Amino acid sequence: MPWDSLAYLLALLLAGLITPGPNNITCTIHAVVHGKKSNLPLIAGMALGFISIHFICGMAVDSFDEEGTVRTVMDIVGSLFMFLIAFGILYLGRSEKIQNFPEVVPKLGFKVGVLMQYVNGKEWAMVFMLMTKFLDDFGGGVRGILTITTITTTGGILAMLVWSNLGEKIKSKTDEPKFIKKAFTVLGSLLFVLATVITMRGL
């Protein structure tokens, strides 16, 4: 067992639990609007999309150049994706429409969860990086892909459930419009800061 590689993946799992990434923030906002139970199809779609990206990256890892044009495009698309979500949440937080947020934010389901993963360039880049560095450590081929996918997807699902519970707690205060506005503003700001930090590190 490659303990150093396992420790890295477990650290990544922990970071995923506490980091306000696109999936986590989307689950939080969706739970605020529609309740945490409504997140189950969304999380299932996110998980399936995440798993499929692992397998695509694992199979294509030998043709991926971490410093090449494809990586640059992924970083740009991923940054735009995160900034767009952050600005959207910040807009809702500042808008008077937030008082009618159930009508403003549509109910998201399984398909949206899957598609969100495919347009998240940062996620593609991260998974390619993991496969490039650790696939051989975990046995290579399908076995290695399965091991890495199991560890990272478990962390991702746990994170989305935790952030969904946070959304449910915020939802209990929906009779306080000022609190909801502040919550949306804080969540959007967290994602904006994360997107900025990741973008700056990628430059």
C-alpha positions in Angstrom: 0.0 0.0 0.0 1.5 3.4 -1.0 0.9 5.1 2.3 2.2 8.5 1.2 -0.1 8.5 -1.8 -3.0 7.4 0.4 -2.2 10.1 2.9 -2.3 12.7 0.1 -5.7 11.5 -1.1 -7.1 11.5 2.4 -5.9 15.0 2.9 -7.6 15.9 -0.4 -10.8 14.3 1.0 -10.6 16.4 4.1 -10.0 19.6 2.0 -13.1 18.7 0.0 -15.1 18.5 3.1 -14.3 22.1 4.2 -13.7 23.9 0.9 -16.6 25.9 -0.5 -16.2 24.6 -4.1 -18.9 24.8 -6.8 -20.5 21.4 -5.9 -20.6 22.2 -2.2 -21.9 25.7 -2.6 -24.5 24.6 -5.1 -25.7 21.9 -2.7 -25.9 24.5 0.1 -27.9 27.0 -1.9 -30.2 24.3 -3.3 -30.9 23.0 0.2 -31.6 26.6 1.4 -34.2 26.9 -1.3 -35.7 23.4 -1.6 -34.5 21.5 1.5 -31.7 19.0 1.9 -33.8 16.0 0.7 -34.1 17.7 -2.7 -30.3 17.4 -3.0 -30.3 13.6 -3.2 -30.9 13.4 -7.0 -28.5 16.3 -7.5 -25.7 14.7 -5.5 -26.3 11.4 -7.2 -25.8 13.1 -10.6 -22.7 14.9 -9.3 -21.3 11.6 -8.0 -21.9 9.8 -11.3 -20.4 12.7 -13.3 -17.4 12.7 -11.0 -16.9 8.9 -11.3 -17.1 9.0 -15.1 -14.5 11.8 -15.3 -12.2 9.7 -13.2 -12.5 6.8 -15.7 -12.1 9.0 -18.7 -9.0 10.7 -17.2 -7.6 7.4 -16.0 -7.9 5.8 -19.5 -6.5 8.9 -21.2 -3.8 9.8 -18.6 -0.9 8.8 -20.9 -1.9 11.4 -23.5 -2.3 14.3 -21.0 0.4 16.9 -20.7 0.1 18.7 -17.3 1.8 21.8 -18.8 0.2 21.7 -22.2 -2.6 23.6 -24.0 -5.3 21.3 -22.8 -4.4 22.0 -19.1 -4.5 25.7 -19.8 -7.9 25.5 -21.4 -9.2 23.4 -18.5 -7.9 26.0 -16.0 -9.5 28.9 -17.9 -12.9 27.1 -18.3 -12.8 26.0 -14.6 -12.1 29.5 -13.4 -14.9 31.0 -15.5 -17.3 28.3 -14.2 -16.4 29.1 -10.5 -16.6 32.9 -11.0 -20.0 32.6 -12.8 -21.5 30.6 -10.0 -20.0 33.0 -7.4 -21.3 36.1 -9.2 -24.7 34.4 -9.6 -25.0 33.7 -5.8 -23.7 37.2 -4.9 -26.3 38.7 -7.3 -29.0 36.8 -5.5 -27.7 37.8 -2.2 -27.8 41.5 -3.1 -31.1 41.3 -5.0 -34.6 42.0 -3.6 -35.6 38.8 -5.5 -34.0 36.8 -2.7 -37.2 37.3 -0.7 -38.9 35.1 -3.3 -36.0 32.7 -3.7 -38.0 29.5 -4.2 -39.3 30.9 -7.5 -35.9 32.5 -8.4 -33.7 29.3 -7.9 -35.0 26.4 -10.0 -35.0 22.9 -8.6 -32.0 21.0 -9.8 -31.9 17.3 -10.5 -29.7 14.4 -11.6 -28.9 15.6 -15.1 -27.8 19.0 -13.9 -25.5 17.3 -11.3 -23.9 15.2 -14.0 -23.5 18.2 -16.5 -22.0 20.4 -13.8 -19.0 18.0 -13.5 -18.4 18.1 -17.3 -18.2 21.9 -17.5 -16.0 22.2 -14.5 -12.5 22.5 -16.0 -10.8 22.6 -12.7 -12.2 19.3 -11.8 -10.9 17.7 -15.0 -7.5 19.2 -14.3 -7.4 17.9 -10.7 -8.5 14.4 -11.7 -5.9 14.3 -14.5 -3.3 15.4 -12.0 -4.3 12.6 -9.5 -4.2 10.0 -12.2 -0.9 11.1 -13.5 0.8 11.1 -10.1 -0.9 8.2 -8.3 -2.4 5.7 -10.8 0.7 3.5 -10.8 1.0 3.7 -7.0 -2.5 2.1 -6.7 -1.8 -0.8 -9.1 -2.4 1.0 -12.5 -5.2 0.3 -14.9 -8.8 -0.3 -13.8 -7.7 -1.3 -10.4 -5.9 1.9 -9.8 -8.7 4.0 -11.3 -11.3 2.3 -9.0 -9.2 2.8 -5.9 -8.6 6.5 -6.5 -12.2 7.0 -7.6 -13.6 5.3 -4.5 -11.5 7.5 -2.2 -12.1 10.8 -3.8 -15.8 10.2 -4.6 -16.5 9.1 -1.1 -15.0 12.4 0.1 -17.0 14.4 -2.4 -20.3 12.8 -1.4 -19.6 13.3 2.3 -18.7 16.9 1.6 -21.9 17.6 -0.3 -24.0 16.0 2.4 -22.3 18.1 5.1 -22.9 21.3 3.1 -26.5 20.3 2.4 -27.0 20.1 6.1 -25.6 23.6 6.4 -28.2 24.7 3.8 -30.9 23.1 5.8 -29.9 25.0 8.9 -30.0 28.3 6.9 -33.4 27.3 5.5 -34.8 27.2 9.1 -34.2 30.9 9.2 -36.1 31.7 5.9 -38.4 34.0 7.8 -35.5 36.4 8.3 -34.8 37.9 4.8 -31.8 39.8 6.1 -30.2 36.5 7.3 -30.8 34.8 3.9 -29.3 37.8 2.1 -26.2 37.6 4.3 -25.9 33.9 3.9 -26.0 34.1 0.1 -23.5 36.9 0.2 -21.1 35.0 2.4 -21.4 31.8 0.4 -20.9 33.7 -2.9 -17.9 35.5 -1.4 -16.3 32.3 -0.2 -16.6 30.8 -3.7 -15.3 34.0 -5.3 -12.2 34.0 -3.0 -11.6 30.3 -3.7 -11.8 30.9 -7.4 -9.4 33.8 -7.2 -6.9 31.8 -5.2 -7.0 28.8 -7.5 -6.7 31.1 -10.6 -3.8 33.0 -9.2 -2.0 29.7 -8.3 -2.5 28.5 -11.8 -0.9 31.6 -13.4 
